[in-house]
Amino acid sequence: MAVTTSSVAGIIAGLNPLVYSASAPYTLFLFQAVFIILLCSIIHIPLSKLQQPRVIAEVITGILLGPSVMGHVPNFTTTCFSAASIPSLTLFANIGIILFLFIIGLEVDVKFIIKNAKAAVTVGLINMAVPFALGCGIAKGFYEHYRVDDDTLKPIDFTTYMVFIAVALCITAFPVLARILTELNLIGDRVGTIVLAAGITNDLVGWILLALAVTLANASDGINTLYILLLTVAWFLFLSYPVRLTMKFLLKRYTTDLQSGEPSQISMMLILVLVFISAFYTDIIGVHPIFGAFMVGVIVPRDNGYVIKITEKLEDLVHIVMIPIYFALAGLSVNLGDLSQGIDWAYTIGIILLAMFGKISGGFFAAKLNKLLWRESLAVGILMSCKGIVEIVVLNVGLNSGIISQKVYSMFIVMALVTTFLTTPLALLVYPVSYREKRDKFINGEIEWDGTPISQVDSKSRTSSTANEDVEIIEESSDGVTNNLIKKVRGRKELTIENFKNFKLSNLIVLVKSLESISSLMNFVHDFASFDLDEEDDEYHSNYEVDVKAIHLREFSSRTSHLLEASQAQGDDYFEETNSTSSLLAILRIFTNMLNIHFTSYSILAPTKNHLLSINEHISNENSNFLMASVPLKKFVPENEYFSSMSLGAALLEAENSDISFYKKLFHSASCSFGLLLTNGNIGSKKYDDFVSEKPKARKQLTRQGSNSNFGLKSINLILNHENVLTESDLLALNVVFKLGFNLARINVFVKSSPASRTSFDQQIEKLFNYNSHIDLSIHHLKDSNHFADEIQRIRPNISAELFVIANNIAKDDIENIFDKNVNQLLDLSASENFDVLIVKAAQR
């Protein structure tokens, strides 16, 4: 073919890029791909706010671009999606769906099915059987109205048609289901466990039934159908045993893939070649290439998160580029204008109702067999009713195989969209978080089903009002005269330093979100959890062991690799694999092992809105638990002129971001006591070293007092709001300093106090810290409680690079602020004087 000047010079020479050219098909394809991908993303933005899966936006995009909407615009279809250009889109989309089915195969965890065999078999099969039977019933009407007299399709037996319609009604989209479970934070819930096991089983059986339907449609007679089925089964057995075992042997013998969990380039090449060989085989025997790809996905080894890493290497290209084009093409085949008669919409509404009723009733009945509560059983049925991705693939296979007409295809696409859209809101309505919390407390024996606490059932004379009333703390003005300002602080009762030992912290839970917080957390773990066996054995004064648990908090995204990981978060193998592959947890594990500290870890993968709920599920509300997080102060407030002109407290309100919102929720709603370490980057800082070098006496004192601190600091500062009435948060702060004191040389206590009570309170503090004769304990009394930060600076002018501990006595109903005014004052001083602040708050019980 001769190359014209215009084809070389392009639009400069007058070439129209939207005219399809067989010699350069990629020009129009690139335009179509960009158009589809961008439109999918735009439509998904509002739908994501409703917690809807991306597949809905992708199919709606196709419907909008197809004959239903934009097809009515003159010349739109012939210009943008001409008939000659569709084969190029179809080829690219089908390669994408082959890889997509391979990824779906990677999601199938056979071990998980075996582990939950009862739920997988009962819920999975019964949940399919009911809608399958209903589909067989309505298939008769569809066959007579839309198939018998359709001359555009080759004739097929009613049995083949019936099997396909029944499969289309009974299928569950496992990828969409797992995403919904993660969004609703049901991974790990017993409803989520049952639904996951049943969903995998449903997926496997559904693909087998679809393969049967396609085989029946493609085979010319019964003996050919038998041969196709035998060849398919033989191929799967060949992949499951010789190929799978050989693959595992080669990966273990000649690579380190399974040990590291990271597939090498040669391994990826061999696996992808196997995918295409298997897809080619199943296509030439008359099934469909997607089934061959699915089979290979099922047999890939799952050791050490290997399938997750394979998915990570493929998912961006597949899900961002290929799959939107595939589902947009599916939408292009939908013509809602064909549904022009009342009977058409009657059948459409009918299959929607049958699909929902069949899946919900089947799931409900099967869940009751597994002894779930009524609402839990109903939630199982609703969750199993989602269609989504798999349903669209099934319908496309049926349309391309000539089993169903375009009109029936359009009806079922509408059904798939409606049922998928309804799944999330119905699940939230039937199975909200409040119900799950109530159920857990009931199962644990904490409450009666009506909400009455077990301990209060027969205690009519119990007077609990005083235990729950707010404590009123009377503050003094700078001139010593009591002012009329009364600050209400949450507290169960009036507490004193005598209640100190009731808040013993024996479990430290560190919250890890990023690498930048690791160093400060490691230092805190060292100083807080280090234990000397030679300490004197005294209940009140002695050191004690602390167990450390690390929670790695990660953001769940729409990536399939995250979906795979979330769906696997059920067994012991998951915890071992995740913890061994998480570099942050590995650092903490090595560090605590060196210190002989008992260490456990857990990795949480959840959407941002579910982070607090996920954390609370892994911690208990015992006094001994202390949840700890660390974040640089600069991450809270941006460094610019606008914020630098404000106080830090005002800036925190103005600069509301995801971090501030998250830690605010922890302070108000964490199940256990919580501490937030705000750092100024002082560990080993030059400023501190300069201070020591400039003060020879200070250097001599610090060297003499053998501190074991790993902070790069030698002293800690505690601020108490009042000496007569302490809140639970004050006692928590006192306990933290008490424990840190075993590895520190100097402790400074700043107390807002009245002169009359100073002596007795000082004696109590000194008695508390007399376990270490090397501690240089200083108690300072602050007269001006309204401007105590200035007094601290006056008393101790050199506080750079030190650590301050303060209680966050923010009122329970003050949901607007993250800190109380005292903490805000101290943070303002911290920003100017460059020291770290640990802010603690006792749990609300």
ZIJO-V126114 format. One line per field, one symbol per residue. ss: DSSP state (H for helix, E for strand, L for the rest). A space follows every 10 residues. Layout:
BEGIN
ss=???
END
This chain:
BEGIN
ss=LLLLHHHHHH HHHLLLLLLL LHHHLHHHHH HHHHHHHHHH HHHHHHHHHL LLLHHHHHHH HHHHHLLLLH HHLLLHHHHH LLHHHHHHHH HHHHHHHHHH HHHHHHHLLH HHHHHLHHHH HHHHHHHHHH HHHHHHHHHH HHHHHHLLLL LLLLLLLHHH HHHHHHHHHH LLLHHHHHHH HHHLLLLLLH HHHHHHHHHH HHHHHHHHHH HHHHHHHHLL LHHHHHHHHH HHHHHHHHHH HHHHHHHHHH HHHHLLHHHH LLLLHHHHHH HHHHHHHHHH HHHHLLLLHH HHHHHHHHHL LLHHHHHHHH HHHHHHHHHH HHHHHHHHHH HHLLLHHHLL LHHHHHHHHH HHHHHHHHHH HHHHHHHHHL LLLHHHHHHH HHHLLLLHHH HHHHHHHHHH LLLLLHHHHH HHHHHHHHHH HHHHHHHHHH LLHHHHHHHH HHHLLLELLL LLEHHHLLLL LLLLHHHHLL EEEEEELLLL LEEEEEEEEL LLLLELHHHH HHHLLLEEEE EELLHHHHHH HHHHHHHHHL LLLLLLLLLL LLLLLLEEEE EEEEELLLLH HHHHHHHLLL LHHHHHHHHH HLHHHHHHHH HHHHLLLLEE EEEEEELHHH HHHHHHHLLL LLLLEEEEEE EEHHHHLLLL HHHHLLLHHH HHHHLLLHHH HHHHHHHHHL LLEEEEEEEL LLLLLHHHHH HHHHLHHHHH HHHHLLLLLL LLLLEEEEEE LLLLLELHHH HHHHHHHHHH HHHLLEEEEE EELLHHHHHH HHHHHHHHLL LLLLLEEEEE EELLHHHHHH HHHHHLLLLL LLEEEEELLL LLLLLLLLLL HHHHHHHHHH HHHLLEEEEE ELLLL
END
